[in-house]
């Protein structure tokens, strides 16, 4: 068994020197981009998530993509966790949602960054039938297939009970349905 050390974190510009230190000094081997928050209208130290700005998905998705783009260009992140997280601000996957999906997928493809099928999203949202949108989102992964991105299954285990075979079944359903290219090993970026 090989055990690698890394963690999921937000892209926050002011944290980049710290992230570089962690990677350069071998404290961690990799970072996973998990963008949950964005700066609120450009104000420093004022961050919002889709929950706060529900009803303003165009604003959130635009800034969400901006953060993902800066994170990917930093070269610090090995893959993008729940890249379709921004769906939670939408009532349904409309054209704006799909436009951002295409931008995310093309960006990840250009930089050879895998996209995650997040099992925590399955557990939290697919089990709540009153929620109209969730992740992993079928429409998002249709775009992933069209662009040809690599995907990886991520557990995102907040608790031991999160290891659930039924969640894996849905992830493999998405992979088969959309003929996605699943990777099972990561290529860690070299940091000097």
DAVENKA-V118799 format. One record per backbone hydrogen bond with DSSP energy under -1.0 kcal/mol. NH is the residue of the N-H (numbers start at 1). CO is the residue of the C=O. Records with the same first field share a line. If there is no record, write none. Layout:
NH: CO / CO
This chain:
7: 30
9: 32
15: 12
16: 13
19: 15
20: 16
21: 17
22: 18
23: 19
24: 20
25: 21
26: 23
27: 22
28: 22
29: 5
30: 5
32: 7
33: 79
34: 9
38: 48
40: 46
43: 40
46: 43
48: 38
53: 49
56: 53
60: 56
61: 57
62: 58
63: 59
64: 60
65: 61
66: 62
67: 63
68: 64
69: 65
70: 66
71: 67
72: 68
73: 69
74: 70
75: 72
78: 31
80: 114
81: 33
85: 82
87: 84
88: 85
89: 86
90: 87
94: 92
98: 94
99: 95
100: 96
101: 97
102: 98
103: 99
104: 100
105: 101
106: 102
107: 103
108: 104
109: 105
110: 106
111: 107
112: 109
113: 108
115: 150
116: 80
117: 152
119: 154
122: 118
123: 119
124: 120
125: 121
128: 125
131: 128
141: 137
142: 138
143: 139
144: 140
145: 141
146: 142
147: 143
148: 144
149: 144
151: 181
152: 115
154: 117
162: 159
163: 160
164: 162
168: 164
169: 165
170: 166
171: 167
172: 168
173: 169
174: 170
175: 171
176: 172
177: 173
178: 174
180: 175
183: 151
